[in-house]
Amino acid sequence: MRTYYFNTKDGIPARCRTALEFPTPGGAIEYSRELARRLRHDPRIQDRTLSIVVVDESGAEVHCEPVHPDAQHADQAGDKPH
């Protein structure tokens, strides 16, 4: 089993001190998706750019899961010239 950390990022990464073990990176990624779903429905979370960043025990970023994927997609679409 490998150890994974689930950090938050809203422009500035915030390190999580809690770690969980998963047999594969896919398990950690699925867990980050579940965290994002929970945060998406939390009325206290106002930041539409918030993401959950999965980091493995070596410090390498494995995955970045947006909490509000529709908001980030809209921002990217707004950046494109018409």
C-alpha positions as CSV (number, residue, x, y, z in Angstrom):
1,M,0.0,0.0,0.0
2,R,1.1,3.5,-0.8
3,T,0.4,6.6,1.3
4,Y,-1.5,9.5,-0.3
5,Y,-2.2,13.1,0.9
6,F,-5.2,15.1,-0.1
7,N,-4.3,18.8,-0.3
8,T,-6.6,21.7,-1.1
9,K,-5.6,24.3,-3.7
10,D,-7.3,27.6,-4.4
11,G,-4.4,29.4,-6.0
12,I,-2.2,28.6,-2.9
13,P,-1.8,25.0,-2.0
14,A,-2.7,24.0,1.6
15,R,-0.9,20.9,2.9
16,C,-2.9,18.2,4.6
17,R,-1.2,16.4,7.5
18,T,-3.6,13.4,7.3
19,A,-2.6,10.6,5.0
20,L,-4.5,7.6,3.8
21,E,-3.2,4.3,2.2
22,F,-4.5,2.9,-1.0
23,P,-3.3,-0.1,-3.0
24,T,-3.4,1.9,-6.3
25,P,-3.3,5.5,-7.4
26,G,-6.8,4.9,-8.8
27,G,-8.2,4.4,-5.3
28,A,-6.7,7.7,-4.1
29,I,-8.1,9.5,-7.2
30,E,-11.6,8.1,-6.6
31,Y,-11.4,9.2,-3.0
32,S,-10.4,12.7,-4.1
33,R,-13.5,12.7,-6.4
34,E,-15.7,11.8,-3.4
35,L,-14.1,14.6,-1.3
36,A,-14.8,17.0,-4.1
37,R,-18.5,15.9,-4.3
38,R,-18.9,16.4,-0.6
39,L,-17.3,19.9,-0.7
40,R,-19.4,20.8,-3.7
41,H,-22.5,20.5,-1.6
42,D,-21.2,22.2,1.5
43,P,-22.7,25.7,1.6
44,R,-19.6,27.0,3.5
45,I,-17.4,26.5,0.5
46,Q,-17.6,29.6,-1.6
47,D,-14.4,29.4,-3.6
48,R,-15.3,28.2,-7.1
49,T,-11.6,27.5,-7.9
50,L,-11.0,25.1,-5.1
51,S,-9.4,21.7,-6.0
52,I,-8.3,18.6,-4.2
53,V,-4.8,17.6,-5.1
54,V,-3.6,14.1,-4.6
55,V,0.0,13.8,-3.7
56,D,1.9,10.5,-3.2
57,E,4.4,9.7,-0.5
58,S,7.3,10.8,-2.7
59,G,5.6,14.3,-3.0
60,A,4.6,13.9,-6.6
61,E,1.2,15.2,-7.7
62,V,-0.9,12.3,-8.9
63,H,-4.2,14.0,-9.7
64,C,-6.0,17.3,-9.3
65,E,-9.8,17.1,-8.9
66,P,-11.8,20.4,-9.1
67,V,-14.5,20.8,-6.6
68,H,-16.6,22.9,-9.0
69,P,-15.6,21.5,-12.5
70,D,-18.4,23.5,-14.2
71,A,-17.1,26.8,-12.8
72,Q,-13.5,26.0,-13.9
73,H,-14.7,25.0,-17.4
74,A,-16.7,28.2,-17.7
75,D,-13.6,30.2,-16.7
76,Q,-11.5,28.5,-19.3
77,A,-14.1,29.0,-22.0
78,G,-14.2,32.7,-21.1
79,D,-10.5,33.0,-21.6
80,K,-10.7,31.8,-25.3
81,P,-11.1,34.4,-28.0
82,H,-14.4,34.2,-30.0
